[in-house]
Amino acid sequence: MSDAGVLETLLRRIEAADGGVDSLETASVLGVDHQVLVGAVKSLLALEDLISAELRSSKHWELSGEGTEIAEQGSHEARVFCSVPPRKLSFGKIGFSKAMSNKWVKVDKTHEGGPRIFRSVENIEDQEKEKNELKKRKLLSEVTVKSYWITKGSCFSTTITKPETELTPEMIANGSWKEKKFKPYNFEALGVAPDCGHLHPLMKVRTQFRQIFLEMGFTEMPTNNFIESSFWNFDSLFQPQQHPARDAHDTFFISDPALAHGFPLEYLERVKKIHSEGGYGSQGYKYDWKIEEAQKNILRTHTTAVSARMLYKLAQQEKFTPAKYFSIDRVFRNETLDATHLAEFHQIEGVVADRGLTLGDLMGTLHQFFTKLGITKLRFKPAYNPYTEPSMEVFSYHEGLKKWVEVGNSGVFRPEMLLPMGLPEDVTVIAWGLSLERPTMIKYGINNIRELVGHKVDLQMVYDGPICRLES
């Protein structure tokens, strides 16, 4: 029977019934599956006041396939008894143990040919078992059946008129809207969510870090040059050309174009001199500095190269003005990939240039910065960087791990880096940096960095990721 036929027949039975009809009984009479009839009932309920339906539940006991077999052929134990002397039986295992417990059969283990089974009684009465025993033996189960008691609604009709869902200009013009029924609007319904992009967790945390820097009065540095010359990435930072960081095992070198040009010549000469001869109270590194090494193009290994450019630009002003810079962008290193390292990652960097800054100013600024991140317990450990002296690693007490973990690096830029740029001698520059990936992994509970960045990222994680709220 078609769906339309089921609807039509159901309406006729409701009309002829005295009071109402039961959906389960009606489905049996019509010879259709009960769920098909339930679907028809729900379709009619969608039409306002056409019918009323009350959901009812009833329970009955139903035999399993094995239970039906027992009802027809007898219990396992009775059939075992009737089968003695034994033969191979599909029901023998259960039936034998029950027959033994009922003392209907016995085993003679002294027989010369091996154990033999004999009847203990002449006749047996295979009585009906209690429901609990039958349930325990999975021969009987209680089934709950839900059905509808269907009655006429206030607007009952055997003719189904589909209500209009839209008021058209034609209905208004010819007045037909007066005779038509309209489907009521559900003003509480939510519309379909529009397709849109979703911010990656890294970008959410980046936004929070950026907001903290802006609140502290920092200016964002332009960081859109992933390819950098070795001069700005290493030499301008007073990092010697024999430093291990310049090795191909640590740095990605560019083959096309392999060399950079257009350096500020006077500044380049001062950098060459401070490396090879020393100056400004420093003895330098005493080696033969080569322009060919400084020209090599690389994928920048840190955003401090951008800081060097900005500080050089600051030094070219006629009158020095204090400045606070920050940057958050990608850097590249030839790392061995594992759960905590990638060949590219994000570096967060803050730089403050002013007269008379001390190590105490650096510590105070770091306390203010990390407090805004929700990190209040800090420790500082002396460290070495080619371009900062003194240098400090920053540690925070991790409440979850119950130990101190490194959260950043910091220091005061060396005079060998600042004075060749042309900055006044009484100007000090403090700086610090940390990665973006580590706090993001902690914030979102990600243990493997490859699940955060790269081809193994689960896009559903990006879709479901909550808004980042640092505990500031």
C-alpha positions, 0 to 999 in steps of 0.5 A: 500500500502506498503512503498516500493510500495508508493516509487515506485509509487511516483517515477513513477508519478514524472517521468511522471509529467510535472514539478513536483507533489504536495504531498497532491494531490498525497496522495489523488490520491494514497489513502494513508495518507499524512504523509505516503507520506511525510515519503516517500519523506524524504526517497528519499531526503536522497538519494543524488540528486534523487529528490528535494522537496520544502516545501509549506504552504496553508491555508483553512477554515474547519467546525467543527462537530457542524459547519457541522451540522448547514450547513446541518440543519440550525443555532441554532436560526433558528431551535429554531424558527421552534421549537416554541412552545419549546420542550427540545432541545440540541441546545436550550440554544445557539439558544434561546439567538440568536433568542431573540437577532434577535427578532424572538421570544418573551417570555410572562411571564404573562401566567397563566401556566408559561412563554410561547415562541411565534414567533415574525415574520411570516418567517425568513431568516437563513443567512450565518454568517461572518467568525469571528462570526463563529470562535468565536462560534467555528463552523469554524477554519482555518487549515494550511496544509504543503505539498511538491512540488516534482521535479526531482533531477540531479541524478533522477532515478525510480530505487532506489540504496542504496549508500554504507556506507563503503569501504570494502577490497573486493571492493578495490581488485576487483575494484567494488568501481569505479561503486558504489555510496557512502554515504557522510560522515558527519564530523561535526556529533558528536558521541554517548556519551559514557556511563560513571559515574558522580560525585555526587555534594558532590564530586565536592564541596569536590574537590574544598575544597581539592584544596584550602587546597592544595594551602595553603600548607596543607597535607591531613590526612588519614581518612579511619577509620570510626570505632574509639575508644572512647579513640581517639574520646573523651579522647585524646581530653580532653572530660570527660567520663560523657560528654553528647556527649558520650550518646547513644542518640548522638553516635553510639556504636559498638557491635562487636567488642565492645572494642578496644585494643593496645593503647600507654600505656604511653600516655594512663596513661598521659591522665588518669592522666590529666582527673582524677588528672589534671596536666600541670597547670590544675586541670582536671575533678576530676573523676574516669577515667575508661579504659573500657569507653575509650575502647568502639568502636564507629562510629566516631563523628568527624574527630578531632579524626584523628587530635588527632592521627596525632598530637600524631604522630607528637609529637613522632618525635625527633625534632618538625617540624611545620605541617598543616593538613586537612581532608574531610570525613564522621562522624556519629551522632545519630541525628533526621533526618530532612531537615537539619540533617542526621545521617551521614555527611561530616566534613571539618577540618583544623589543624595548629601546630607551635610555637607561634601561637595566636588567631590572627593567627587563625583569619587570617588563617580563613580569608584566607581560607574563602576568597578562598571560596568567603566568605569575610564578617566574624564575630567571636563569643566566644563559648565552646568546651571541647578541645579548649580554646579559641573557636570561632564560625564563622559567614558569612553574607549571601547576599541571606538571608540578615543575618549572618549565622554560617559557622564553628567552630574553636579554639586553642587546649587546653594544657590538650590535647597537652602536654600529647601527648608530644608536646613542651610547646611552640607549639600551635595548631589552628583548625577549621571545617565546614560541606560539606553538607551545602555549597553544598546545598547552591551552588546547590540550594538544600533545603532538605538534603535528596535530596542530600544524601540517597535513595531519591536522584534523579540520574538525578540531579547527571547527570545534576549537573554542575561543581562546581566553588567556587568563589575563 
